[in-house]
Amino acid sequence: MKLKAFAKINLGLDVIGRREDGYHQVRMIMQTIRMFDQLEIEKSSTPGIRLSVNLPYVPTDSGNLVYRAASLLMEEFSIQEGVDIRLNKFIPVAAGMAGGSSDAAAALVGVNRLFDLGLSRKELMERGLRLGADVPYCVMRGTALAEGIGEKLTRLPALPSCYILIGKPGISVSTKYVYTNLKLDARTEHPDIDGIIEALENQDLGGVTGKMGNVLESVTIPRYPVIEKIKDLMKAEGALNALMSGSGPTVFGIFDDRKTAERAQQKLRDSRLARQVFLTEAFHNGGTEDDQ
Ligand code: ATP
C-alpha cells in the first residue's frame, strides 16, 4: 500500500498564551501543500515493525513518529502480524512543515486500512493527538484553523488558486528552541488571524497574503537572518507576500502568476540562500485514493 504524507505551511501563526503544563496555546491557519513524503506499508508474517528511511539522519526506531503511529494502533488492536514500512522523505526535515507529523498521520491511515481496523477519520485524529499536536490536522488536511495546542480544528474555505514557492536554507531549527525562547508581552505583534479567515471567506487572495504573519519569526529570524533575506528576495521577485512557516526555517512565497513564480524560483536557486527550492500549489481535500 502506498500513501502520500503532505507538508503544510502556516498562512498565519499566533501564540496567545501558555498553559500550566507548558504547552503553548496557538491560533494557526494551516494549509496543506503538494509536497509530500511517500510511505509504503506491507503486512508481514514476522511480528514487529520494521522501518527503513531514505535519509540516514532520520531515526528508524521509536524515535520516528511513523514507528510510534504504527505501534500505537498495533498495540491497541493486539495485532499479531508484523508490518514493513518504507519511508521516502522529500519534505525538508526540522523545517516547520510538519513532515514528521504528516508521516505519522499517513501511517495511522495506512495501518487502519491494511488491518481493516475500521477506525473513522475522527477516531484516527484522536489517536494522532497522542503522537503530536499537529497530527490530527495532518489526518484532516486542507485549509483549517487550528486552536488549543493545535488540535482544535475548524475547516476553512480553500485558499484561492496560487503558486507557492518554498525555500529552505541549509539550517535546521528545533521547534522546542523557538517556543522556549518566545517572549510574549505587550509589545508582541500578533498577526491578524481573524482577518485571514475573513479574506478566505471572501476568496480574496490579496487579502490573505496582506495579512499573513507568524509570531515565531520574532525568535527565529534574529538568530538566522538568512530567513529574512529569502523573504526579501521572494518579495522583490514578485511574491504577493512571503513568510516563515511554523518555527522555521522554511520560507514560502505566494504568487498569483506562474511565470513570475518560476522566475523567482530560478533567482532563489541562483542566490544560494536556500538549499532546497521547490515550486508547488495548495492541496485541497478532494480525497482521491491516490492522494491518501
Ligand atoms: P513541525 O512543523 O511539526 O515543527 P518540523 O518540520 O519542524 O515539524 P520534522 O521534520 O517533523 O520537524 O521532525 C523534526 C525531528 O523529528 C527530526 O529531527 C527527527 O529526528 C524527528 N522525526 C521523527 N519522526 C520523523 C519523521 N517521520 N520524519 C522526519 N523527522 C522525524
Residues whose N, C-alpha, C, O or C-beta is under 5 A from the ligand:
A	BS01	ATP	Y57 V58 G63 N64 L65 V66 P92 V93 A94 A95 G96 M97 A98 G99 G100 S101 D103 D134 V173 T175 G246
